[in-house]
């Protein structure tokens, strides 16, 4: 269903370090990084798509988080949600909801929410029962 997601950032180097740490925790590999553009993309190990990209907005204006927009990234288990959220906060994100069950979505939904330094809202979640 999704080909790629692009997140606008203002300070590429800061964002690249932030997202590199997050993507590594989620098990995704760097597909490319072109600092002269600047942009970078990560992908799963199973397939070349979807891509998760960060970069300066194409129109040259400042990047800012959209109200009501959020990207949810799938984690392999609840412990990964916990670690990813902790790393995000340690690397400058602001908490929008700590890791925990959200039974209002479904009985096994476990997620955490945060905003990156540019105000982009992200979620890391797991839909599976504990192992």
Secondary structure, DSSP 8 states (H G I E B T S, - for coil): ---EEEEE-SSHHHHHHHHHHHHHHHT-EEEEEETTTTEEEEE-SS-S-SEEEEE--TTSS-----TT--EEEE-SSHHHHHHHHHHHHHTT-EEEEEEEE-TTT-TT-EEEEEE-TT--EEEEEE-S---
